[in-house]
Amino acid sequence: MSHVVAVVFVAKPEHRAAFRRAIIENATASRTLEPGCRQFDVCENAEGSEIFLYEIYDDEAAFQAHRESAHYKRFSEAVEPWVADKRVLNYRRLSP
């Protein structure tokens, strides 16, 4: 059963553009470099105030490998001061 992660970020207004670039770079690296990453979508609300991530991994171990990757650690460290709020939700994929 796949491991699904949903994350909602609220970036500080003055850092939104840099945050967008950083998250897209992180998502691209995850999809291309991590064999256990099946999907990593980056979405934005109409106002541009929230970024929503939808990630699917083979299993929880693949997600933990993602969190240990060099590109994730660089991303996480870089954006920490740019983020006003962050919510992380973990799920098990039931279908398909």
PEMO-V407031 format. One record per residue. SS is DSSP state (a for helix, b for strand, c for the rest). BURIAL is + if it has 24 or more other ideal C-beta (glycine too) atoms within 12 Angstrom, else -. Layout:
ss/burial
SS/BURIAL
SS/BURIAL
This chain:
ss/burial
c/-
c/+
b/+
b/+
b/+
b/+
b/+
b/+
b/+
b/+
b/+
c/-
a/-
a/-
a/+
a/+
a/-
a/-
a/+
a/-
a/-
a/+
a/+
a/+
a/-
a/+
a/+
a/-
a/-
a/+
a/+
a/-
a/-
c/+
c/-
c/+
b/+
b/+
b/-
b/+
b/-
b/+
b/-
b/-
c/-
c/-
c/-
c/-
c/-
c/+
b/+
b/+
b/+
b/+
b/+
b/+
b/+
c/-
c/-
a/-
a/-
a/+
a/+
a/-
a/-
a/+
a/+
a/-
c/+
a/-
a/+
a/+
a/-
a/-
a/+
a/+
a/-
a/-
a/+
a/-
a/-
a/+
b/+
b/-
b/-
b/-
b/-
b/-
b/-
b/-
b/-
b/-
c/-
c/-
c/-
c/-
